[in-house]
Amino acid sequence: MRIIERQFDDAVVLDLHGAIAGPRAGEMVGAAVRRHCRDGVHNLVANLGGVPTVDLGGLGALLDAHTAVQQAGGVFKLACVTKSIQDLVVITRLLTVFDTYDSVAEAVGGATPAHAGLTCPQPSSMSFGTVHRLLRRV
């Protein structure tokens, strides 16, 4: 995985390229986010347009990034979310946690999140272990 960082208006955009999988990818995302939080960045956007897949560790890294930015008084947004990643966010019921946008410009510009107006799916009898096994096959 590769991360290219850039300034876009008042936000820092992390252009992520490659699969967010394994501990190394999570460490890279976490290090970049922590550095920007220390520097006082309050608007951080993860551009997932170049990310083909995310495993559970990668999803955990994005969730940790969201938490870190929020604790620092900022906002963390996901932009250019692919269908497979959006499906993962829905399956893991993180749709209400992440603000997802169709483009970086919309994420930075404060547009309404892509998932606005969608209702969270009703809980199923599927356990976390079942979801984990399902995602490992994908």
N, C-alpha and C positions, 0 to 999 in steps of 0.2 A: 504494500500500500504506500501511496505517496500523498503528501499534503502540500498544497500550494496556498500560501496565505496572501490575502490582498485586502486593501481598504476599499470600501464601496460606500460612498456617502459617509454616514456616521457609524457604519458597522464594519466589523472585520469578518471577511468571508473566508472560510476554510474550504478550498476546493479539494475534495477527497477523490482519489483515483485508485481503483483496484478494490478488491474484496476487503471488507472490514471483518477479518476473521483471525482468530488466534490471539494469544496474549500480546504479541508484538504490536499488532494494529491497535488494540485497545490502549496500550501504553503510549503510542504515538498521538492518538487523539487526546488522551488525558493530559499529556505534557503540553500540547499546544493550547488547550483550553485553560489549564492552570496558569500558564505564562501570561495569557491575555487577561485573565482575571486579576492577576497581580499588577498588571499594567493599567488597570482601571477601565478596561473595555466593558461597556454595558450592553452592547448589542452584537451578538455573535451568531453567524449563520453558517450552518454546515451544508455545503452544496454537494448533494449526493448524486448528481447527474452522471458522474463517472464511476459509480459504485455498482457493480453487477450483483453482488450478494453481500448479505450481512448475516453472520452466525449469531448465536445467543450471546457469546462473549462480546461481539461488536455492538450488539443491541444494548448490552449492559454498559459498554463504554459510552455510548450516546446518552444513555440515561444518567450515568455519572456526570457527564459533561453538562447536561441540563441542570442537574442538581447543583453543581459547583457554580455555574453562572447565576443561577437563581439566588443562591446563598450570598453571592457577591453583589446582589442588587441589580442584576441584569436580566436579559432575556436571551434564550437560546432557541433558534428556529432551524427547521429542516427545510431545504429548498430542493427542487428538482427531484422529488422522491419518485423512484420508479415503481411500477405496478407491483413487482415482487416484494419490495421493501414496504410499500404501503400495506400489502396483504399481511406481512409479518407484524407490522404495528397494530393492525386490526386484530389479528389472531391472539396476540399477546395482551390485548386490551390496553395498549398504551396510547390509543387514539386521543384520549382526553389529556394526556400528559404533553405530548409533542404538538407544537404548532407546525403544520406542514404547508408548504406553498409550492405552486407550480413553477415559479422562477425565483431567481435571486432578487431581481428588481421588486417583485411583490413582497418578498420577505423583508427587505430593507425598507420599502416604502410604507409598511404598516397596513397592507391590504388585509382583507378578511381571510383567515386561514382556509385552505382548500377543504378541510373537513367540517367547516362551520355548517350547522344545520343538520348534520348527520347524527343519528342517535347511536349510542354504543350498543353493540349486540348484546342480547340477553345472555346471562351466564348459562353455560352448558355443563353437562356432567363430565366433560373432558378434564382430566387432571393435568397438572403441569407436566408430569412425567410423560403423559400421552402427547402433549403439545411438543415437548422436547424431542421425542422419538420421531414425530411427524416432521419437524423442522430439520432433523439430521438427514432425512431422506431426500430433502429438496436440494 
